């Protein structure tokens, strides 16, 4: 119970303390990484749908961030290949998302 | 001196010694560098940092693409160093660390490409709307909306 309470407190605190993107604050335009923190927060609250809507690459990034330490610890046989492919996938998703945003004038 | 005193060696009384059978040395495949399961082998010195740098590089693709570019290039340089070390002495290092290093190198390359794309995008933006407009969000919004109409 205590754990869950503190978890929600952390989420609340994080909501008020998101790091500001210098590109966004400077120009008012989204950068390719904008939405990641909001999306991560949504993911922490279990809202996968809005997380994917805010920043589609955040779910694979979280998977990658969990998988890499596990691979470094346990040394999976195909781990390096999985990391490479996942990374490529993330890069493609980020690029496509940004192109989509530019085309639809969703940069604000 | 008759010839009999020194009997000539004829094939009858003294057959020529058989030439020793030629035995080809058994062919042994050269030991694979990875045959010995890790005994005495080390991990490449930079395999883990390269992987971590490569992954951090993509997380910092914003901020004008500069942190990603720097981290990616550092990762690429370290990865190339590791690759050279492994090529010089493949048996000395563990294969898994080589694989990690290779994966980290690939990730760094992808991150560098993304960051360069971002920098090019920034330059294109400045070229299209001008530096002064870029400083002013409201003006920029107006200019971009105008561009969208055409």
gemmi code that builds the backbone of each chain (N, CA, C; Angstrom):
import gemmi

chains = {
    "A": [
        ("UNK", (0.842, -1.196, 0.000), (0.000, 0.000, 0.000), (0.879, 1.249, 0.000)),
        ("UNK", (1.815, 1.232, 0.918), (2.735, 2.341, 1.026), (3.478, 2.541, -0.290)),
        ("UNK", (3.869, 1.407, -0.870), (4.616, 1.451, -2.127), (3.801, 2.123, -3.219)),
        ("UNK", (2.524, 1.717, -3.325), (1.685, 2.273, -4.383), (1.469, 3.768, -4.183)),
        ("UNK", (1.255, 4.139, -2.915), (1.062, 5.555, -2.622), (2.270, 6.362, -3.068)),
        ("UNK", (3.458, 5.886, -2.694), (4.661, 6.638, -3.050), (4.840, 6.651, -4.565)),
        ("UNK", (4.404, 5.564, -5.221), (4.501, 5.514, -6.681), (3.667, 6.624, -7.314)),
        ("UNK", (2.448, 6.779, -6.818), (1.591, 7.835, -7.366), (2.149, 9.215, -7.042)),
        ("UNK", (2.721, 9.333, -5.845), (3.331, 10.606, -5.485), (4.469, 10.936, -6.449)),
        ("UNK", (5.263, 9.914, -6.775), (6.378, 10.128, -7.713), (5.844, 10.587, -9.066)),
        ("UNK", (4.759, 9.925, -9.525), (4.194, 10.309, -10.827), (3.703, 11.751, -10.786)),
        ("UNK", (3.034, 12.107, -9.676), (2.554, 13.481, -9.543), (3.705, 14.474, -9.580)),
        ("UNK", (4.760, 14.117, -8.841), (5.915, 15.008, -8.796), (6.536, 15.137, -10.185)),
        ("UNK", (6.625, 13.995, -10.895), (7.227, 14.016, -12.231), (6.417, 14.881, -13.186)),
        ("UNK", (5.090, 14.837, -13.035), (4.226, 15.608, -13.930), (4.554, 17.093, -13.850)),
        ("UNK", (4.902, 17.551, -12.663), (5.220, 18.960, -12.507), (6.663, 19.276, -12.824)),
        ("UNK", (7.477, 18.242, -13.026), (8.907, 18.495, -13.194), (9.461, 17.862, -14.458)),
        ("UNK", (8.674, 17.930, -15.539), (9.202, 17.420, -16.806), (10.306, 18.348, -17.300)),
        ("UNK", (11.346, 17.744, -17.866), (12.429, 18.560, -18.425), (11.931, 19.260, -19.687)),
        ("UNK", (12.294, 20.507, -19.819), (11.853, 21.252, -20.996), (12.835, 21.034, -22.137)),
        ("UNK", (12.257, 20.768, -23.295), (13.098, 20.582, -24.475), (13.610, 21.950, -24.924)),
        ("UNK", (14.902, 22.148, -25.046), (15.415, 23.464, -25.441), (14.922, 23.889, -26.816)),
        ("UNK", (14.781, 22.929, -27.709), (14.306, 23.246, -29.062), (12.883, 23.787, -29.012)),
        ("UNK", (12.049, 23.095, -28.196), (10.643, 23.489, -28.079), (10.513, 24.855, -27.422)),
        ("UNK", (11.299, 25.089, -26.365), (11.162, 26.358, -25.662), (11.727, 27.503, -26.500)),
        ("UNK", (12.657, 27.177, -27.359), (13.299, 28.195, -28.183), (12.417, 28.588, -29.368)),
        ("UNK", (11.861, 27.572, -30.042), (11.174, 27.827, -31.297), (9.680, 27.562, -31.223)),
        ("UNK", (9.226, 26.845, -30.185), (7.819, 26.492, -30.117), (7.458, 25.274, -30.956)),
        ("UNK", (8.447, 24.733, -31.666), (8.197, 23.548, -32.490), (8.595, 22.295, -31.731)),
        ("UNK", (7.902, 21.190, -32.032), (8.296, 19.897, -31.460), (9.598, 19.437, -32.092)),
        ("UNK", (10.444, 18.804, -31.284), (11.624, 18.141, -31.840), (11.284, 16.658, -31.994)),
        ("UNK", (12.146, 15.861, -32.617), (11.793, 14.449, -32.827), (11.583, 13.681, -31.525)),
        ("UNK", (12.099, 14.205, -30.403), (11.965, 13.472, -29.148), (10.843, 13.997, -28.274)),
        ("UNK", (10.149, 15.023, -28.750), (9.122, 15.630, -27.909), (7.944, 14.674, -27.727)),
        ("UNK", (7.421, 14.645, -26.513), (6.334, 13.733, -26.207), (6.802, 12.504, -25.469)),
        ("UNK", (8.113, 12.305, -25.436), (8.643, 11.088, -24.839), (8.354, 11.025, -23.336)),
        ("UNK", (8.569, 12.161, -22.655), (8.368, 12.136, -21.196), (6.900, 11.980, -20.842)),
        ("UNK", (6.035, 12.712, -21.551), (4.590, 12.579, -21.305), (4.153, 11.143, -21.576)),
        ("UNK", (4.700, 10.606, -22.685), (4.339, 9.244, -23.057), (4.819, 8.235, -22.013)),
        ("UNK", (6.004, 8.511, -21.460), (6.558, 7.623, -20.429), (5.679, 7.665, -19.182)),
        ("UNK", (5.225, 8.875, -18.828), (4.343, 9.015, -17.665), (3.042, 8.254, -17.885)),
        ("UNK", (2.478, 8.375, -19.103), (1.251, 7.654, -19.408), (1.472, 6.156, -19.283)),
        ("UNK", (2.645, 5.724, -19.718), (2.971, 4.301, -19.644), (3.069, 3.855, -18.189)),
        ("UNK", (3.659, 4.717, -17.333), (3.785, 4.375, -15.922), (2.418, 4.247, -15.265)),
        ("UNK", (1.452, 5.004, -15.799), (0.107, 4.910, -15.238), (-0.700, 3.805, -15.903)),
        ("UNK", (-0.065, 3.071, -16.806), (-0.726, 1.934, -17.429), (-1.577, 2.309, -18.628)),
        ("UNK", (-1.446, 3.549, -19.111), (-2.271, 3.985, -20.227), (-1.487, 3.816, -21.534)),
        ("UNK", (-1.474, 2.575, -22.037), (-0.646, 2.269, -23.198), (-1.124, 3.031, -24.425)),
        ("UNK", (-2.437, 3.176, -24.545), (-3.001, 3.781, -25.752), (-2.537, 5.231, -25.909)),
        ("UNK", (-2.674, 6.009, -24.834), (-2.284, 7.415, -24.962), (-0.764, 7.535, -25.019)),
        ("UNK", (-0.081, 6.569, -24.419), (1.379, 6.565, -24.518), (1.816, 6.405, -25.967)),
        ("UNK", (1.179, 5.446, -26.669), (1.512, 5.235, -28.080), (1.115, 6.445, -28.912)),
        ("UNK", (0.031, 7.105, -28.492), (-0.425, 8.272, -29.240), (0.554, 9.435, -29.085)),
        ("UNK", (1.083, 9.606, -27.848), (1.979, 10.730, -27.599), (3.339, 10.517, -28.253)),
        ("UNK", (3.876, 9.318, -28.136), (5.209, 9.040, -28.686), (5.323, 7.533, -28.916)),
        ("UNK", (5.056, 7.084, -30.134), (4.944, 5.641, -30.385), (6.204, 4.853, -30.038)),
        ("UNK", (7.375, 5.526, -30.067), (8.615, 4.779, -29.874), (8.917, 4.518, -28.405)),
        ("UNK", (8.111, 5.099, -27.489), (8.511, 4.995, -26.083), (8.379, 3.574, -25.549)),
        ("UNK", (7.378, 2.832, -26.035), (7.228, 1.455, -25.546), (8.427, 0.588, -25.950)),
        ("UNK", (8.828, 0.584, -27.242), (10.049, -0.156, -27.590), (11.288, 0.353, -26.871)),
        ("UNK", (11.348, 1.679, -26.602), (12.520, 2.199, -25.893), (12.571, 1.627, -24.482)),
        ("UNK", (11.398, 1.565, -23.817), (11.361, 0.999, -22.465), (11.786, -0.469, -22.506)),
        ("UNK", (11.278, -1.193, -23.505), (11.666, -2.603, -23.642), (13.181, -2.709, -23.827)),
        ("UNK", (13.731, -1.821, -24.669), (15.183, -1.836, -24.912), (15.950, -1.540, -23.625)),
        ("UNK", (15.469, -0.550, -22.862), (16.171, -0.161, -21.640), (16.098, -1.257, -20.577)),
        ("UNK", (15.068, -2.106, -20.654), (15.017, -3.240, -19.725), (15.883, -4.380, -20.254)),
        ("UNK", (15.855, -4.543, -21.579), (16.537, -5.703, -22.167), (18.062, -5.573, -22.105)),
        ("UNK", (18.571, -4.339, -22.301), (20.028, -4.186, -22.387), (20.745, -4.570, -21.089)),
        ("UNK", (20.312, -4.061, -19.906), (20.981, -4.508, -18.681), (20.840, -6.009, -18.465)),
        ("UNK", (19.657, -6.553, -18.822), (19.462, -7.996, -18.666), (20.448, -8.758, -19.549)),
        ("UNK", (20.636, -8.261, -20.774), (21.573, -8.915, -21.687), (23.004, -8.809, -21.168)),
        ("UNK", (23.353, -7.619, -20.645), (24.720, -7.448, -20.143), (24.966, -8.357, -18.940)),
        ("UNK", (23.891, -8.622, -18.167), (24.052, -9.477, -16.978), (24.082, -10.957, -17.367)),
        ("UNK", (23.097, -11.373, -18.194), (22.939, -12.805, -18.443), (23.533, -13.251, -19.769)),
        ("UNK", (23.901, -12.314, -20.641), (24.570, -12.650, -21.891), (23.751, -13.631, -22.741)),
        ("UNK", (22.587, -13.181, -23.190), (21.752, -14.020, -24.048), (22.476, -14.310, -25.357)),
        ("UNK", (22.109, -15.457, -25.954), (22.847, -15.876, -27.149), (22.616, -14.927, -28.320)),
        ("UNK", (21.352, -14.570, -28.553), (21.031, -13.684, -29.683), (20.818, -12.255, -29.217)),
        ("UNK", (21.268, -11.937, -28.001), (20.964, -10.642, -27.403), (21.433, -9.476, -28.238)),
        ("UNK", (22.665, -9.566, -28.747), (23.228, -8.441, -29.504), (22.391, -8.173, -30.750)),
        ("UNK", (21.962, -9.263, -31.412), (21.166, -9.081, -32.633), (19.812, -8.469, -32.300)),
        ("UNK", (19.207, -8.957, -31.188), (17.896, -8.414, -30.794), (18.014, -6.915, -30.530)),
        ("UNK", (19.105, -6.522, -29.825), (19.301, -5.102, -29.514), (19.421, -4.292, -30.796)),
        ("UNK", (20.220, -4.798, -31.744), (20.414, -4.057, -32.995), (19.093, -3.860, -33.731)),
        ("UNK", (18.317, -4.967, -33.842), (17.062, -4.877, -34.596), (16.072, -3.954, -33.904)),
        ("UNK", (15.993, -4.078, -32.556), (15.075, -3.229, -31.802), (15.455, -1.760, -31.970)),
        ("UNK", (16.767, -1.512, -31.960), (17.268, -0.147, -32.090), (16.903, 0.430, -33.451)),
        ("UNK", (17.095, -0.399, -34.480), (16.759, 0.039, -35.840), (15.275, 0.360, -35.930)),
        ("UNK", (14.465, -0.522, -35.315), (13.017, -0.329, -35.319), (12.659, 1.008, -34.664)),
        ("UNK", (13.284, 1.282, -33.494), (13.004, 2.530, -32.773), (13.362, 3.731, -33.642)),
        ("UNK", (14.547, 3.661, -34.279), (14.990, 4.787, -35.104), (13.993, 5.043, -36.230)),
        ("UNK", (13.541, 3.958, -36.880), (12.597, 4.117, -37.993), (11.290, 4.713, -37.495)),
        ("UNK", (10.819, 4.218, -36.318), (9.553, 4.733, -35.788), (9.666, 6.221, -35.483)),
        ("UNK", (10.815, 6.632, -34.874), (10.986, 8.054, -34.543), (10.958, 8.904, -35.806)),
        ("UNK", (11.698, 8.459, -36.830), (11.756, 9.241, -38.070), (10.373, 9.338, -38.712)),
        ("UNK", (9.668, 8.190, -38.790), (8.350, 8.202, -39.421), (7.378, 9.084, -38.645)),
        ("UNK", (7.442, 9.005, -37.298), (6.550, 9.830, -36.484), (6.769, 11.308, -36.769)),
        ("UNK", (8.071, 11.677, -36.870), (8.374, 13.091, -37.066), (7.925, 13.565, -38.439)),
        ("UNK", (8.145, 12.715, -39.451), (7.694, 13.078, -40.804), (6.172, 13.231, -40.818)),
        ("UNK", (5.497, 12.307, -40.121), (4.033, 12.378, -40.036), (3.606, 13.693, -39.395)),
        ("UNK", (4.325, 14.080, -38.308), (3.987, 15.320, -37.603), (4.176, 16.518, -38.520)),
        ("UNK", (5.284, 16.531, -39.277), (5.538, 17.662, -40.165), (4.438, 17.760, -41.218)),
        ("UNK", (4.077, 16.611, -41.811), (3.087, 16.629, -42.880), (1.734, 17.077, -42.395)),
        ("UNK", (1.401, 16.756, -41.136), (0.068, 17.084, -40.643), (0.046, 18.347, -39.807)),
        ("UNK", (1.171, 19.080, -39.791), (1.245, 20.330, -39.034), (0.848, 20.123, -37.583)),
        ("UNK", (1.401, 19.081, -37.016), (1.134, 18.776, -35.610), (2.305, 19.173, -34.730)),
        ("UNK", (3.089, 20.127, -35.202), (4.348, 20.384, -34.500), (4.179, 21.232, -33.252)),
        ("UNK", (2.945, 21.723, -32.985), (2.818, 22.611, -31.823), (2.319, 21.884, -30.594)),
    ],
    "B": [
        ("UNK", (91.994, -59.009, -58.904), (90.774, -58.634, -58.198), (89.576, -58.984, -59.067)),
        ("UNK", (88.891, -60.008, -58.614), (87.693, -60.342, -59.388), (86.539, -59.485, -58.917)),
        ("UNK", (85.604, -59.501, -59.748), (84.457, -58.676, -59.382), (83.695, -59.254, -58.205)),
        ("UNK", (83.970, -60.612, -57.924), (83.174, -61.277, -56.892), (83.459, -60.775, -55.484)),
        ("UNK", (84.682, -60.251, -55.351), (85.013, -59.815, -53.997), (84.098, -58.677, -53.536)),
        ("UNK", (83.757, -57.932, -54.454), (82.781, -56.865, -54.083), (81.477, -57.148, -54.801)),
        ("UNK", (80.734, -58.038, -54.208), (79.486, -58.388, -54.920), (78.616, -57.141, -55.139)),
        ("UNK", (78.278, -57.101, -56.376), (77.425, -55.949, -56.677), (76.046, -56.130, -56.042)),
        ("UNK", (75.551, -55.133, -55.629), (74.215, -55.227, -55.038), (73.202, -55.361, -56.156)),
        ("UNK", (72.718, -56.585, -56.237), (71.725, -56.843, -57.289), (70.350, -56.883, -56.633)),
        ("UNK", (69.389, -56.751, -57.431), (68.034, -56.817, -56.853), (67.763, -58.142, -56.168)),
        ("UNK", (68.513, -59.259, -56.608), (68.198, -60.566, -56.006), (68.668, -60.660, -54.570)),
        ("UNK", (69.981, -60.339, -54.354), (70.458, -60.572, -52.995), (70.225, -59.415, -52.036)),
        ("UNK", (69.989, -58.302, -52.567), (69.768, -57.182, -51.662), (68.715, -56.241, -52.252)),
        ("UNK", (67.482, -56.630, -52.037), (66.439, -55.773, -52.621), (66.524, -54.360, -52.055)),
        ("UNK", (66.331, -53.487, -52.967), (66.420, -52.086, -52.539), (65.444, -51.831, -51.380)),
        ("UNK", (65.950, -51.137, -50.403), (65.047, -50.894, -49.251), (63.821, -50.119, -49.709)),
        ("UNK", (62.743, -50.580, -49.200), (61.496, -49.889, -49.589), (61.550, -48.455, -49.082)),
        ("UNK", (61.131, -47.609, -49.945), (61.070, -46.230, -49.424), (60.067, -46.164, -48.277)),
        ("UNK", (60.428, -45.439, -47.273), (59.510, -45.380, -46.119), (58.158, -44.838, -46.564)),
        ("UNK", (57.164, -45.490, -46.044), (55.826, -45.066, -46.447), (55.610, -43.625, -46.029)),
        ("UNK", (55.140, -42.911, -46.981), (54.928, -41.496, -46.664), (53.597, -41.341, -45.934)),
        ("UNK", (53.734, -40.852, -44.749), (52.479, -40.615, -44.007), (52.229, -39.121, -43.958)),
        ("UNK", (51.136, -38.790, -44.591), (50.789, -37.370, -44.506), (50.378, -37.061, -43.072)),
        ("UNK", (50.879, -35.964, -42.558), (50.446, -35.608, -41.198), (48.947, -35.371, -41.208)),
        ("UNK", (48.319, -35.885, -40.182), (46.865, -35.739, -40.156), (46.491, -34.269, -40.158)),
        ("UNK", (45.533, -33.988, -40.999), (45.134, -32.580, -41.094), (44.280, -32.202, -39.891)),
        ("UNK", (44.708, -31.156, -39.244), (43.905, -30.662, -38.128), (43.412, -29.272, -38.490)),
        ("UNK", (42.147, -29.127, -38.370), (41.607, -27.785, -38.622), (42.191, -26.848, -37.582)),
        ("UNK", (42.567, -25.671, -38.014), (43.106, -24.735, -37.031), (42.063, -24.458, -35.956)),
        ("UNK", (42.561, -24.405, -34.732), (41.617, -24.239, -33.632), (40.839, -22.944, -33.808)),
        ("UNK", (39.552, -23.071, -33.711), (38.736, -21.860, -33.784), (39.043, -20.987, -32.574)),
        ("UNK", (39.097, -19.695, -32.813), (39.416, -18.829, -31.678), (38.398, -18.948, -30.556)),
        ("UNK", (37.187, -19.423, -30.920), (36.145, -19.438, -29.900), (35.910, -20.844, -29.375)),
        ("UNK", (36.860, -21.754, -29.702), (36.654, -23.140, -29.335), (36.713, -23.316, -27.833)),
        ("UNK", (37.584, -22.579, -27.210), (37.791, -22.779, -25.787), (36.902, -21.827, -25.039)),
        ("UNK", (36.012, -22.406, -24.330), (34.917, -21.634, -23.744), (35.352, -20.580, -22.764)),
        ("UNK", (35.960, -19.568, -23.268), (36.175, -18.413, -22.428), (37.376, -18.505, -21.514)),
        ("UNK", (38.061, -19.650, -21.449), (39.172, -19.733, -20.510), (40.323, -18.875, -21.012)),
        ("UNK", (40.728, -17.933, -20.212), (41.825, -17.073, -20.616), (41.425, -15.987, -21.571)),
        ("UNK", (40.145, -15.995, -21.972), (39.718, -14.938, -22.876), (39.165, -13.777, -22.070)),
        ("UNK", (39.376, -12.597, -22.608), (38.863, -11.419, -21.924), (37.737, -10.809, -22.735)),
        ("UNK", (36.948, -10.027, -22.034), (35.977, -9.220, -22.768), (36.722, -8.056, -23.403)),
        ("UNK", (36.233, -7.608, -24.549), (36.831, -6.427, -25.158), (36.699, -5.252, -24.196)),
        ("UNK", (37.700, -4.386, -24.131), (37.685, -3.359, -23.080), (36.493, -2.415, -23.151)),
        ("UNK", (35.983, -2.155, -24.380), (34.955, -1.113, -24.491), (33.599, -1.643, -24.917)),
        ("UNK", (33.387, -2.964, -24.849), (32.146, -3.481, -25.434), (30.913, -2.913, -24.736)),
        ("UNK", (30.925, -2.899, -23.396), (29.746, -2.392, -22.671), (29.572, -0.887, -22.845)),
        ("UNK", (30.623, -0.074, -22.665), (30.447, 1.366, -22.886), (29.946, 1.700, -24.281)),
        ("UNK", (30.417, 0.967, -25.294), (29.969, 1.259, -26.657), (28.470, 1.046, -26.770)),
        ("UNK", (28.004, -0.076, -26.203), (26.576, -0.383, -26.259), (25.768, 0.687, -25.535)),
        ("UNK", (26.228, 1.055, -24.326), (25.498, 2.051, -23.524), (25.487, 3.405, -24.232)),
        ("UNK", (26.636, 3.794, -24.788), (26.723, 5.079, -25.498), (25.770, 5.098, -26.688)),
        ("UNK", (25.759, 3.994, -27.426), (24.892, 3.926, -28.595), (23.440, 4.120, -28.218)),
        ("UNK", (23.048, 3.522, -27.072), (21.645, 3.606, -26.678), (21.325, 4.975, -26.090)),
        ("UNK", (22.263, 5.547, -25.335), (22.033, 6.901, -24.808), (21.936, 7.901, -25.957)),
        ("UNK", (22.665, 7.610, -27.043), (22.705, 8.558, -28.152), (21.320, 8.771, -28.732)),
        ("UNK", (20.515, 7.691, -28.819), (19.207, 7.864, -29.448), (18.243, 8.557, -28.494)),
        ("UNK", (18.501, 8.450, -27.177), (17.617, 9.108, -26.215), (17.821, 10.610, -26.239)),
        ("UNK", (18.976, 11.047, -26.725), (19.246, 12.484, -26.725), (19.220, 13.034, -28.138)),
        ("UNK", (18.248, 12.539, -28.936), (18.215, 12.980, -30.331), (17.614, 14.376, -30.443)),
        ("UNK", (16.993, 14.891, -29.363), (16.505, 16.267, -29.438), (17.667, 17.215, -29.093)),
        ("UNK", (17.399, 18.388, -28.618), (18.472, 19.368, -28.364), (19.302, 19.571, -29.621)),
        ("UNK", (18.650, 19.813, -30.737), (19.334, 20.117, -31.996), (20.209, 18.969, -32.487)),
        ("UNK", (20.032, 17.780, -31.941), (20.794, 16.634, -32.420), (22.240, 16.605, -31.998)),
        ("UNK", (22.658, 17.575, -31.166), (24.090, 17.637, -30.852), (24.553, 16.573, -29.845)),
        ("UNK", (23.830, 16.361, -28.716), (24.305, 15.328, -27.782), (24.351, 13.958, -28.432)),
        ("UNK", (23.315, 13.668, -29.255), (23.300, 12.384, -29.927), (24.495, 12.229, -30.854)),
        ("UNK", (24.831, 13.342, -31.532), (25.967, 13.313, -32.453), (27.261, 13.029, -31.687)),
        ("UNK", (27.443, 13.741, -30.548), (28.687, 13.577, -29.788), (28.788, 12.159, -29.220)),
        ("UNK", (27.699, 11.714, -28.554), (27.726, 10.370, -27.963), (27.921, 9.316, -29.043)),
        ("UNK", (27.223, 9.508, -30.178), (27.321, 8.530, -31.249), (28.736, 8.437, -31.800)),
        ("UNK", (29.386, 9.603, -31.957), (30.739, 9.581, -32.522), (31.715, 8.945, -31.534)),
        ("UNK", (31.544, 9.261, -30.222), (32.416, 8.613, -29.235), (32.229, 7.096, -29.282)),
        ("UNK", (30.945, 6.678, -29.332), (30.666, 5.249, -29.399), (31.275, 4.613, -30.628)),
        ("UNK", (31.200, 5.323, -31.751), (31.729, 4.792, -33.009), (33.251, 4.633, -32.920)),
        ("UNK", (33.917, 5.651, -32.339), (35.384, 5.584, -32.246), (35.803, 4.423, -31.339)),
        ("UNK", (35.143, 4.323, -30.171), (35.488, 3.227, -29.254), (35.198, 1.874, -29.901)),
        ("UNK", (34.053, 1.808, -30.620), (33.689, 0.556, -31.270), (34.709, 0.155, -32.323)),
        ("UNK", (35.193, 1.140, -33.087), (36.208, 0.840, -34.102), (37.494, 0.352, -33.455)),
        ("UNK", (37.847, 0.955, -32.299), (39.047, 0.523, -31.577), (38.924, -0.946, -31.181)),
        ("UNK", (37.742, -1.273, -30.634), (37.494, -2.655, -30.210), (37.577, -3.614, -31.388)),
        ("UNK", (37.007, -3.185, -32.506), (36.987, -4.038, -33.688), (38.416, -4.340, -34.147)),
        ("UNK", (39.253, -3.289, -34.106), (40.642, -3.455, -34.519), (41.358, -4.439, -33.586)),
        ("UNK", (41.126, -4.259, -32.282), (41.734, -5.155, -31.290), (41.335, -6.592, -31.565)),
        ("UNK", (40.042, -6.791, -31.832), (39.559, -8.158, -32.033), (40.124, -8.751, -33.314)),
        ("UNK", (40.204, -7.956, -34.380), (40.741, -8.456, -35.650), (42.204, -8.868, -35.497)),
        ("UNK", (42.960, -8.103, -34.683), (44.378, -8.408, -34.520), (44.576, -9.703, -33.755)),
        ("UNK", (43.688, -9.983, -32.822), (43.913, -11.107, -31.917), (42.586, -11.750, -31.547)),
        ("UNK", (41.974, -12.466, -32.523), (40.592, -12.916, -32.304), (40.450, -13.915, -31.150)),
        ("UNK", (41.490, -14.679, -30.879), (41.340, -15.695, -29.850), (41.408, -15.139, -28.443)),
        ("UNK", (41.843, -13.924, -28.341), (42.149, -13.376, -27.024), (40.907, -12.826, -26.333)),
        ("UNK", (39.903, -12.482, -27.153), (38.720, -11.834, -26.587), (37.494, -12.713, -26.761)),
        ("UNK", (36.543, -12.561, -25.874), (35.347, -13.395, -25.951), (34.470, -12.944, -27.116)),
        ("UNK", (33.790, -13.958, -27.690), (32.974, -13.639, -28.852), (31.769, -12.803, -28.461)),
        ("UNK", (31.229, -13.061, -27.268), (30.014, -12.330, -26.889), (30.311, -10.844, -26.737)),
        ("UNK", (31.512, -10.538, -26.218), (31.833, -9.110, -26.077), (32.013, -8.482, -27.450)),
        ("UNK", (32.526, -9.290, -28.409), (32.667, -8.759, -29.772), (31.301, -8.466, -30.371)),
        ("UNK", (30.366, -9.401, -30.117), (29.005, -9.179, -30.633), (28.403, -7.926, -30.022)),
        ("UNK", (28.583, -7.754, -28.709), (28.054, -6.554, -28.047), (28.654, -5.302, -28.653)),
        ("UNK", (29.973, -5.366, -28.852), (30.665, -4.199, -29.388), (30.145, -3.868, -30.781)),
        ("UNK", (29.905, -4.958, -31.556), (29.391, -4.745, -32.914), (28.001, -4.125, -32.869)),
        ("UNK", (27.150, -4.640, -31.967), (25.798, -4.087, -31.846), (25.865, -2.620, -31.442)),
        ("UNK", (26.760, -2.316, -30.471), (26.889, -0.935, -30.027), (27.363, -0.035, -31.148)),
        ("UNK", (28.269, -0.570, -31.977), (28.788, 0.197, -33.110), (27.659, 0.497, -34.095)),
        ("UNK", (26.841, -0.524, -34.386), (25.715, -0.308, -35.302), (24.767, 0.745, -34.738)),
        ("UNK", (24.473, 0.625, -33.421), (23.570, 1.599, -32.796), (24.149, 2.999, -32.907)),
        ("UNK", (25.461, 3.122, -32.675), (26.090, 4.446, -32.764), (25.954, 5.012, -34.168)),
        ("UNK", (26.150, 4.138, -35.176), (26.039, 4.611, -36.561), (24.631, 5.124, -36.821)),
        ("UNK", (23.612, 4.361, -36.359), (22.228, 4.793, -36.567), (21.995, 6.127, -35.874)),
        ("UNK", (22.508, 6.253, -34.628), (22.293, 7.493, -33.877), (22.969, 8.665, -34.574)),
        ("UNK", (24.177, 8.430, -35.106), (24.886, 9.509, -35.808), (24.101, 9.933, -37.041)),
        ("UNK", (23.571, 8.943, -37.775), (22.789, 9.277, -38.972), (21.562, 10.104, -38.590)),
        ("UNK", (20.848, 9.657, -37.527), (19.662, 10.402, -37.084), (20.036, 11.831, -36.693)),
        ("UNK", (21.141, 11.958, -35.936), (21.538, 13.288, -35.476), (21.901, 14.178, -36.650)),
        ("UNK", (22.605, 13.591, -37.650), (22.966, 14.393, -38.825), (21.704, 14.829, -39.561)),
        ("UNK", (20.713, 13.908, -39.651), (19.438, 14.280, -40.274), (18.817, 15.453, -39.538)),
        ("UNK", (18.882, 15.388, -38.193), (18.305, 16.454, -37.375), (19.020, 17.777, -37.632)),
        ("UNK", (20.360, 17.715, -37.709), (21.129, 18.937, -37.966), (20.778, 19.500, -39.341)),
        ("UNK", (20.660, 18.593, -40.337), (20.290, 19.048, -41.680), (18.908, 19.691, -41.655)),
        ("UNK", (17.992, 19.079, -40.896), (16.644, 19.627, -40.781), (16.689, 21.027, -40.180)),
        ("UNK", (17.529, 21.193, -39.141), (17.674, 22.502, -38.504), (18.192, 23.532, -39.501)),
        ("UNK", (19.240, 23.134, -40.254), (19.824, 24.058, -41.221), (18.785, 24.431, -42.287)),
        ("UNK", (18.012, 23.409, -42.725), (16.990, 23.675, -43.732), (15.947, 24.634, -43.186)),
        ("UNK", (15.593, 24.438, -41.903), (14.594, 25.306, -41.276), (15.090, 26.743, -41.227)),
        ("UNK", (16.354, 26.892, -40.822), (16.929, 28.236, -40.760), (16.962, 28.844, -42.152)),
        ("UNK", (17.314, 28.022, -43.160), (17.411, 28.539, -44.521), (16.042, 28.966, -45.037)),
        ("UNK", (15.000, 28.228, -44.596), (13.664, 28.528, -45.132), (13.021, 29.725, -44.448)),
        ("UNK", (13.119, 29.785, -43.121), (12.381, 30.842, -42.429), (13.288, 31.930, -41.882)),
        ("UNK", (14.583, 31.669, -41.834), (15.505, 32.683, -41.331), (15.692, 32.566, -39.825)),
        ("UNK", (16.850, 32.966, -39.364), (17.229, 32.788, -37.963), (16.355, 33.651, -37.050)),
        ("UNK", (16.052, 34.872, -37.508), (15.299, 35.788, -36.653), (13.896, 35.253, -36.398)),
        ("UNK", (13.284, 34.673, -37.438), (11.940, 34.119, -37.280), (11.956, 32.929, -36.334)),
        ("UNK", (13.031, 32.169, -36.403), (13.143, 30.965, -35.585), (13.189, 31.315, -34.103)),
        ("UNK", (13.683, 32.518, -33.791), (13.775, 32.928, -32.384), (12.406, 33.288, -31.818)),
        ("UNK", (11.467, 33.555, -32.717), (10.187, 34.095, -32.278), (9.069, 33.098, -32.584)),
        ("UNK", (8.621, 32.342, -31.589), (7.675, 31.251, -31.836), (6.405, 31.683, -32.559)),
        ("UNK", (5.864, 32.851, -32.190), (4.586, 33.244, -32.802), (4.761, 33.581, -34.282)),
        ("UNK", (5.822, 34.327, -34.557), (6.143, 34.665, -35.938), (6.394, 33.394, -36.746)),
        ("UNK", (7.112, 32.450, -36.123), (7.429, 31.190, -36.800), (6.147, 30.442, -37.144)),
        ("UNK", (5.229, 30.420, -36.185), (3.959, 29.718, -36.407), (3.234, 30.325, -37.614)),
        ("UNK", (3.226, 31.667, -37.656), (2.552, 32.354, -38.751), (3.193, 31.998, -40.102)),
        ("UNK", (4.549, 32.054, -40.108), (5.277, 31.768, -41.353), (5.005, 30.343, -41.822)),
        ("UNK", (5.026, 29.399, -40.872), (4.839, 27.996, -41.269), (3.413, 27.769, -41.763)),
        ("UNK", (2.454, 28.400, -41.097), (1.067, 28.237, -41.553), (0.891, 28.815, -42.955)),
        ("UNK", (1.579, 29.901, -43.221), (1.518, 30.482, -44.558), (2.120, 29.528, -45.588)),
        ("UNK", (3.253, 28.903, -45.164), (3.893, 27.953, -46.078), (2.978, 26.766, -46.340)),
        ("UNK", (2.224, 26.368, -45.335), (1.321, 25.229, -45.501), (0.183, 25.545, -46.473)),
        ("UNK", (-0.203, 26.825, -46.560), (-1.317, 27.184, -47.441), (-0.937, 27.054, -48.903)),
        ("UNK", (0.332, 27.372, -49.200), (0.753, 27.351, -50.601), (0.893, 25.928, -51.113)),
    ],
}
model = gemmi.Model(1)
for chain_id, residues in chains.items():
    chain = gemmi.Chain(chain_id)
    for i, (resn, *xyz) in enumerate(residues, 1):
        res = gemmi.Residue()
        res.name, res.seqid = resn, gemmi.SeqId(i, " ")
        for name, pos in zip(("N", "CA", "C"), xyz):
            atom = gemmi.Atom()
            atom.name, atom.element = name, gemmi.Element(name[0])
            atom.pos, atom.b_iso = gemmi.Position(*pos), 0.0
            res.add_atom(atom)
        chain.add_residue(res)
    model.add_chain(chain)
structure = gemmi.Structure()
structure.add_model(model)
structure.setup_entities()
